[in-house]
């Protein structure tokens, strides 16, 4: 099964050779991780990457000296071909389905919906929100 990084490597980079301080594969991977962690804007994606870039470098083999500015992230993402990015994500989803056991009804499934409680999140730096979760599962 291919990793998310391998699937994202299939997306072509529309930037000129001179404009590639941050490679596309790692930029897309870190943006996906940021959005999965709750980032809802370019600034929040930047904040996630800026906070974790050293750990991301170690975990995924990039050699970034710093995180890209939110304007750089926006320019990279807006320049992409959406259909090509969707195709890369669909490739990963298809491979995950093909690698799944034959009888998914026999597997234990769980669905979670987590919410941050209103008013529990202070300023972005240094505070943590409390979250509530609801679970539903099938044996």
C-alpha positions as CSV (number, residue, x, y, z in Angstrom):
1,X,0.0,0.0,0.0
2,X,1.3,3.4,-0.9
3,X,1.7,6.1,1.8
4,X,0.1,9.5,1.7
5,X,3.4,11.0,0.8
6,X,3.8,8.6,-2.2
7,X,0.4,9.4,-3.5
8,X,0.9,13.2,-3.1
9,X,4.2,12.8,-5.1
10,X,2.0,12.2,-8.2
11,X,0.8,15.8,-8.2
12,X,2.8,17.9,-10.6
13,X,4.4,21.1,-9.4
14,X,3.2,24.2,-11.5
15,X,6.0,26.5,-10.0
16,X,9.1,27.6,-11.9
17,X,12.3,25.9,-10.9
18,X,13.4,29.1,-9.1
19,X,10.3,29.2,-6.9
20,X,10.8,25.9,-5.2
21,X,12.3,26.6,-1.8
22,X,9.7,24.2,-0.3
23,X,9.2,21.0,-2.1
24,X,5.6,20.3,-3.1
25,X,5.3,16.8,-1.6
26,X,6.2,17.9,1.9
27,X,4.1,21.1,1.6
28,X,1.0,19.1,0.6
29,X,1.7,16.5,3.3
30,X,2.1,19.1,6.0
31,X,-1.0,20.9,4.8
32,X,-3.1,17.7,5.0
33,X,-1.8,17.0,8.5
34,X,-2.6,20.6,9.5
35,X,-6.2,20.4,8.2
36,X,-6.6,17.0,9.9
37,X,-5.4,18.6,13.1
38,X,-8.1,21.3,12.8
39,X,-6.5,24.1,10.8
40,X,-9.2,26.0,8.9
41,X,-7.2,28.8,7.2
42,X,-3.9,29.4,5.5
43,X,-2.7,31.2,8.7
44,X,-3.7,28.2,10.8
45,X,-1.9,25.9,8.4
46,X,1.1,28.1,8.7
47,X,0.9,28.1,12.5
48,X,0.7,24.3,12.6
49,X,3.7,23.9,10.3
50,X,5.7,26.6,12.1
51,X,5.0,25.0,15.5
52,X,6.0,21.4,14.3
53,X,8.4,21.9,11.4
54,X,11.4,20.4,13.1
55,X,9.5,17.3,14.1
56,X,8.0,17.1,10.7
57,X,11.5,17.3,9.1
58,X,12.7,14.4,11.3
59,X,9.6,12.3,10.7
60,X,9.2,12.8,6.9
61,X,12.7,13.5,5.7
62,X,12.4,17.1,4.7
63,X,15.2,19.6,5.2
64,X,13.3,22.9,5.7
65,X,15.1,25.6,7.6
66,X,11.8,27.2,8.6
67,X,8.2,27.0,7.8
68,X,6.8,28.8,4.7
69,X,4.8,32.0,5.2
70,X,1.0,31.6,5.0
71,X,1.2,33.6,1.7
72,X,3.6,31.1,0.3
73,X,1.3,28.2,1.3
74,X,-1.7,30.0,-0.2
75,X,0.2,30.6,-3.5
76,X,1.3,26.9,-3.7
77,X,-2.1,25.5,-3.0
78,X,-4.0,27.9,-5.3
79,X,-1.6,27.1,-8.2
80,X,-2.4,23.3,-8.1
81,X,-4.6,21.5,-10.4
82,X,-7.5,20.4,-8.2
83,X,-8.4,17.4,-10.4
84,X,-4.9,16.1,-10.2
85,X,-4.8,16.5,-6.4
86,X,-8.2,14.8,-6.1
87,X,-6.9,11.9,-8.3
88,X,-3.9,11.4,-6.0
89,X,-6.2,11.3,-2.9
90,X,-8.6,8.9,-4.6
91,X,-5.6,6.6,-5.5
92,X,-4.8,6.3,-1.8
93,X,-8.4,5.7,-0.9
94,X,-8.7,3.0,-3.5
95,X,-5.6,1.2,-2.3
96,X,-6.8,1.3,1.2
97,X,-10.1,-0.3,0.1
98,X,-8.2,-3.0,-1.9
99,X,-6.1,-3.8,1.1
100,X,-9.1,-4.1,3.4
101,X,-10.2,-7.6,4.5
102,X,-12.8,-9.3,2.3
103,X,-15.6,-9.2,5.0
104,X,-15.8,-5.7,6.4
105,X,-19.0,-6.5,8.2
106,X,-17.0,-8.8,10.5
107,X,-14.7,-6.1,11.6
108,X,-15.4,-3.9,14.7
109,X,-16.1,-0.4,13.5
110,X,-16.1,2.8,15.5
111,X,-17.2,6.3,14.6
112,X,-16.2,9.3,16.7
113,X,-17.3,12.9,16.6
114,X,-15.2,15.2,18.8
115,X,-16.2,18.7,19.6
116,X,-14.3,21.5,21.4
117,X,-16.4,22.9,24.1
118,X,-17.5,26.4,23.5
119,X,-15.5,28.9,25.6
120,X,-12.9,26.4,26.7
121,X,-10.2,27.5,24.2
122,X,-8.2,30.5,25.2
123,X,-5.6,32.4,23.1
124,X,-3.9,30.2,20.5
125,X,-0.5,29.9,22.2
126,X,-0.2,28.1,25.5
127,X,-3.8,27.0,26.2
128,X,-5.7,23.8,25.6
129,X,-9.3,23.2,24.9
130,X,-11.3,20.5,26.6
131,X,-13.1,18.3,24.2
132,X,-16.2,16.1,24.4
133,X,-16.7,13.1,22.2
134,X,-19.5,10.8,21.2
135,X,-18.8,7.3,20.0
136,X,-20.9,4.8,18.2
137,X,-19.6,1.3,17.4
138,X,-20.6,-2.0,16.0
139,X,-19.2,-5.3,17.4
